[in-house]
């Protein structure tokens, strides 16, 4: 696992996010939100991405011939 802290959430960021919406969230739930946010960020960093958007598979759409 990478030790890259570039995309790591801090407790201050989670508190600001919660207070932005005026929510009254207990401290233990804010700590859980911090752990979940960091887990999601780590998962996003591990996803394999194409080096160029032109290398991605094109979406196909079948238009009915009427």
N, C-alpha and C positions, 0 to 999 in steps of 0.2 A: 504494500500500500504506500502510496506517495505521501510524503510529509509536506506537500505544497499547501501553504495556508492562503493562497491567493483567493480562493473561493470559500473560505471558512467564515461562517456567520459568528457574530459576537453577541453576548447577552444584551449589550446596549442596542444593537440593531434590532433584535427581536422585541425588546421593550418599546423602541420607537415605532416599529411596525404595528404592534398591538395598540399603542396609545393613539396612533394616527386615526384609527377607526373608533376611538373612544370606548374600547372594550375594557371590562374589569376582569382580568384574567389572573387567577392565583399564581403565586411564584412557582409552585411545582409544575403547573401546566406550561408556564413560560420556559422552564428548564427542559421540559419534554419537547416543546416546539423547537428549541435550539438544537437538541439532539436530532430531531427529525429533519430539520433544515440542513444540518451538516451532512447527514446521511444521504439526502437527496442530492446535495452538491457533489459529494464524492461519487455517487452513482453516475451523475451526468458527466463527470470528468473521465470515467472509465468507458463510456460508450464510444465505440469506434465510429468515426465520421470519415466521409470521403474528403480527400484533399482539395477537391474543387467541386463546385456545384454542378459543373458540366459532366462530372463523372457519375453523378447520381442517376439511378434508373428513372426514366421518364414515366410519369403517370399515364395510364391509358384510359381513354374514355370512348365508349362505343356509342355513337349517335345513331338512333334508329332512322332508317331510310323510309320516309313516308311517301 
